[in-house]
Amino acid sequence: MKTLKISNALLINEGKSFEADVLIRGQRIEKITAAGSLIHADNVIDASGLWLLPGVIDDQVHFREPGLTHKATIATESKAAVAGGTTTFMEMPNTNPQTTNQMEMDHKFAVAAKVSPANHSFFFGATNDNLEDVLALNDTRVCGVKVFMGSSTGNMLVDNESVLSNLFSKCDKLIATHCEDEASIRKNMEIAKEKWNGNIPVTEHPIIRNHEACFISSSMAVSLAKKYNTRLHILHISTAMEVDLFEKGPLENKRITSEACVHHLWFDQSMYQSLGSKIQCNPAIKSKEDQNGVWNGLLNNQIDIIATDHAPHTLEEKNKDYPNSPSGLPLVQHSLQMMLEKALQGVISKERVVEKMCHAPAQCFRIQDRGFIREGYYADLVLVNPNSPYKVSPQNILYKCEWSPLEGQVFNTSIVQTFVNGVSVFENNSVQEIAAGMPLAFY
């Protein structure tokens, strides 16, 4: 196997930053040495002035395939992902048909094997009556079980406490939850309809899908997990109120973990005035105080992971009047740049960005040999130029929906090159047509 050396990069990994050379042989990292080593390699990349990071692991994306491919496909969105330094994704089950049986799960893996430049796994969706299928899942292949305890329809809305108790008590796999109390939301929607005479503005979205709706559902999930010692991961925490449901401390000691999404860390309620439904999502982007609370929870390790909840819709769909405009926004191409921008602003260190976006997802989901720059691990790597401004524009957006709420934003960093399993899948501002991604393995 031919070798590749990335030399003289500032390696950012496991809480440290230092200049290093990294030797890759085949799919894996063979050796890490101080910069300027005399290790021979067949090919050498001089990364002087660049940062070398582990590839981002995004534990929550919606790539819309099958059934919703006018919005996105596994091929288009995985290409956007690697262009932004995300080398691994875990995709959600609310497609059409839903990923609530083994046949649909196998179909997604088969599609990804043919088209995805990024590593991948898929969540299995819990319904009100598929517990036997959940219990039969292959633990080494499937990242987890997704439970919509709110913001879903039909049989995937699982908010009956007796059904949830049965699932939490019997499932030994990681359960990832979307937590919003539907009864509270329906009540708030009726109040808004009366207040606005049916013409509800999108600025009401965080009032309809408010703090209490999130807290009621999240606290129920935490209570059930504590009662049954379930591995629980609560997705996209959006309120300061919820943060205190989670304990501080090392991730490896936790049975209950949580995640913040980049849009709740970047946008706040005041931005509905300018961006409207482009930042409409569930759970809603809320007040500046909530945003600060989520940041505090992230920095003191009550919140463990940063992800995207990448959820594209067409502009035509988004431009519908509220509440007919669908919730969700596309973010996977720019999530790393968003957080590195916060690092350059002094909000979070670049080492903590790597911890929350790369190391923590690998630890939380027990992913084998990924998420760190270590000898013997897969070579999922990202080279970043910290001094190369990048402006988000329609010309460089790779999502199938062709828009971003970040259009016009100038980041101070650029993604130079992305490697997946030792293969360069993004370089010279272009995604290579290589299905280099592998299915994840879990321990």
C-alpha positions, 0 to 999 in steps of 0.5 A: 500500500502506498503511503502519504505524509501530511507534514508540518501541520498544526495537529489539533487533537485530544486537547492539544495543538502541536506541529506534527507529521502524520503518516497514512498507509492505506486506510489508517494512520500509521505514525504520528511524529514531531514536525519535520521527521524524516519518515519516508512516504510515497507522497507528501503534503506540506501543510505548513500554516494549516490545521489538521483535525479529525473528521467531524462526526455528525450524529444527526442529519436528515438526508431525505432518501428515500421518498423525499429526494426532491429535497436531498439525497444521500449522494448530494448531502454526503458530498456537501458534508465532506466539503465542510470537513464532516467525514461521518454522518448518522442519518435519521429514520423519518424518510418515506418509507420510514426506517422502521424495519430491517428491509428499509435499513438495509436499503439505506446502507446499500445506497450509501455504499454506492454513492457516499464519500462519507462514513455512515450509519442510520438510526432505526425509528421506534414506533408504537408497535415495533419493539420486537424489531428494535430488540432484534437490531445488530448492535455493531452496525446500527448507531441507535434507536430514534424516538420522536417524543414530539414533532412527528406524525403517525406511528412515529410519534411515541409520547405515550408513557406506557409505550415509552416505559416498555421501550426504555426498560427493554432496549439495551441500545442507545436511544436518541430522542427528539423531545417536545411535548405535543399537547403543549404545542397544540395548546399554544398553536390554538392560542396563536391562531386566536391571537393572530386571527389565523395569520400567524407570523413565523416570529411566533414559532418559538412561542408556540414551541416554547421552553415548557414544551421542551422541558416537559418532554426532556425531563420525562425522557431523563426520568425514564432513563434513570428509572431503567438505566437506559443509554439515553441521548437527547438531541438538539437542546434548545433551552437554558431550562433543560441544561440542568437535567444533565450532569457535568463530568467525563462523557465516558462515565455517563449513561445520559448524554445530550447535544447542542446543534450549531443553529441554536448556538449561532442564531437567536430569536431576534433573527426571525425578523430578517431570516424568517422561515429559513431558520424555522426548525424544531425545536425552535431557535429561541431567546438570547438567554436560551442560547447563552444557557446552551453555550454554558451547558456545552462549555461546562460539559453538561452538554456533550456533543455539537451536531447539525440536525441538517434538514433541507427543504426546497425554497418553494416549501420554505416560502410558504406562509407559516405554519405551512412552511416546514421546519428544518434548515441545511447546515452540514456543509458549514458546521465546522466553519461556524464553530471555528469562527466561534473559536476565533471569536474566543467563545470556545477554544478550537481544541474544545470544538474538536472535542465536541464535534469529533471525539465526543460523538465517537465516545458517546456512540462507541464508534470503533477507531474513529473520531481521534487522530491516533496511530491505528485509527482510520485516516478521517482527517480535515485540513483547515486554513485558518487565514483564508476567508470564505464567503457562503454563496449560491455558487459554492453551496452543494446541497440539493436545495441550493440555499443556506441561511448562512448566505453572505456569511464570511468565515475566516477559515476555509476547508482545504482538504478532507480525507475519508479512510485515507482517501482524499474526497475533497480538494481544490474546492471540489468533491471527488466522485469516490464512494470512499465512505464505510459503514460504521462499526460500534463496540 
